[in-house]
Amino acid sequence: MIPVVDRRICTGCGKCLQVCPPRALELREGKATIDEEFCEECGICAAHCPEGAIAIPWPDFVPHNEQIS
């Protein structure tokens, strides 16, 4: 599933942009925005967001990097 950015929480730090493999995120008006056309649904952005502003819209999601650990 495509991650969802809570724009009320996002601080626009850009950490999610730095870790996104397909570069599916960008800052618009100072907030992270996900381009659904390019998103690979890996969840890396959600795992690296220091504010917890990016979420996967299902309760049992485990980001790929945590599955590997």
JOZI-V264487 format. One record per residue. N is the residue number from 0. RES is the residue in one letter. PSI is psi in radians with two decimals (999 if undefined). D_FIRST is the distance of its C-alpha to the first C-alpha in Angstrom with 1 decimal. Layout:
n,res,psi,d_first
N,RES,PSI,D_FIRST
N,RES,PSI,D_FIRST
//
This chain:
n,res,psi,d_first
0,M,2.60,0.0
1,I,2.27,3.8
2,P,2.75,6.3
3,V,2.32,9.2
4,V,2.19,12.8
5,D,1.79,15.5
6,R,-0.31,18.3
7,R,-0.48,20.9
8,I,-0.57,20.3
9,C,2.28,19.5
10,T,-0.08,22.9
11,G,0.46,22.2
12,C,-0.46,23.2
13,G,0.03,21.2
14,K,-0.65,20.3
15,C,-0.64,16.6
16,L,-0.65,18.1
17,Q,-0.54,20.3
18,V,-0.14,17.8
19,C,1.97,15.1
20,P,-0.79,16.0
21,P,0.09,15.3
22,R,0.83,16.6
23,A,0.03,13.8
24,L,2.64,15.1
25,E,2.84,18.4
26,L,2.23,20.6
27,R,2.16,21.5
28,E,0.63,24.3
29,G,0.20,23.9
30,K,2.58,20.3
31,A,2.42,17.1
32,T,2.36,15.2
33,I,2.25,12.1
34,D,1.82,12.8
35,E,-0.44,9.8
36,E,-0.56,12.3
37,F,-0.26,12.5
38,C,2.29,9.4
39,E,0.08,8.9
40,E,0.59,5.8
41,C,-0.44,8.7
42,G,0.07,8.9
43,I,-0.67,12.5
44,C,-0.76,12.8
45,A,-0.68,12.0
46,A,-0.48,14.4
47,H,-0.07,17.0
48,C,2.00,17.1
49,P,-0.34,20.6
50,E,-0.18,20.2
51,G,0.48,17.0
52,A,-0.20,15.9
53,I,2.23,12.3
54,A,2.65,10.0
55,I,2.26,6.6
56,P,0.81,6.9
57,W,2.63,8.1
58,P,-0.45,11.6
59,D,0.33,11.8
60,F,2.33,9.5
61,V,2.06,11.9
62,P,2.60,11.6
63,H,-0.73,13.0
64,N,-0.46,16.2
65,E,-0.49,16.9
66,Q,-0.58,16.6
67,I,-0.58,19.2
68,S,999,21.5
//
